[in-house]
Amino acid sequence: MALDRHTGKAITTEEERIRQSIADILTTRRGTRVMRREYGSDLPALIDGPISPETELDLYAAAVDAIERWEPAVKVSNVQLRYEEGGAVLECDLRRRDTGAALVVGVEARQ
């Protein structure tokens, strides 16, 4: 049984678990988990600098690599950086491997 990382309450659907997992993977800087040094992504390091077209490509690659490695329940269809007032959101279009259902997960990439 998975627990919500903010409330501690049980997560009741697989979609909720996947959403939380993707957010955790992408916002965890690789090398910071004591027993799993490879867990996480390079996203936190990449968003600390200026965003250029090259950096955007690196962000996309880092997101896809991390999701494909650490969340076996989904396949990545597309990743896009969407700019909003005050920040940016990395929008991940995913497909669940068990049901084939589409799932969109947005992760705050920058404030």
SVG drawing of the C-alpha trace seen along z (x, -y; Angstrom):
<svg xmlns="http://www.w3.org/2000/svg" viewBox="-9 -36 34 41">
<polyline fill="none" stroke="black" stroke-width="0.4" points="0.0,0.0 1.3,-3.4 1.0,-6.5 0.5,-10.1 3.8,-11.9 2.1,-15.1 -0.8,-13.8 0.2,-10.3 -3.1,-8.9 -3.4,-5.8 -3.3,-6.3 -6.4,-4.5 -5.8,-4.4 -2.9,-3.3 -3.1,-6.6 -2.5,-8.6 0.4,-6.3 1.9,-6.9 1.5,-10.7 3.2,-10.8 6.0,-8.4 6.7,-10.6 6.8,-13.8 9.2,-12.1 11.5,-10.7 11.7,-14.0 12.2,-16.2 14.8,-14.0 18.3,-15.0 20.3,-11.9 22.8,-11.0 20.8,-12.2 19.2,-8.9 21.5,-7.2 20.7,-3.6 19.8,-4.3 22.3,-6.8 21.2,-6.4 17.5,-7.1 16.1,-10.3 16.9,-12.5 19.2,-15.3 16.2,-17.7 17.0,-19.5 20.5,-20.3 19.4,-21.4 16.7,-23.8 19.1,-25.7 20.7,-27.4 19.4,-29.5 17.0,-27.7 18.2,-27.7 17.0,-25.4 19.9,-23.1 18.9,-23.0 15.3,-22.2 16.5,-19.2 18.6,-18.1 15.5,-18.5 13.4,-16.3 16.1,-13.6 16.7,-13.6 12.9,-13.3 12.4,-10.4 15.5,-8.6 14.5,-8.8 10.8,-7.9 11.7,-4.9 14.2,-3.7 12.3,-4.2 8.6,-3.9 7.9,-0.6 4.1,-1.2 4.3,-3.7 5.8,-4.5 6.6,-8.1 4.9,-9.4 5.9,-13.0 7.5,-15.6 7.1,-19.3 8.1,-22.3 5.2,-24.7 6.0,-28.2 3.5,-29.8 3.6,-33.1 6.2,-32.6 7.6,-29.4 7.5,-26.4 5.8,-23.0 7.3,-19.8 4.3,-18.1 4.7,-14.4 2.4,-12.5 2.4,-8.9 0.7,-5.6 0.0,-3.0 1.5,0.4 -1.3,2.3 -4.3,0.7 -3.0,-1.4 -4.7,-4.5 -3.2,-7.9 -2.1,-9.9 -0.7,-13.4 1.4,-14.4 2.6,-17.9 5.6,-18.5 6.7,-22.0 10.1,-22.5 10.9,-26.1 9.5,-28.8"/>
</svg>
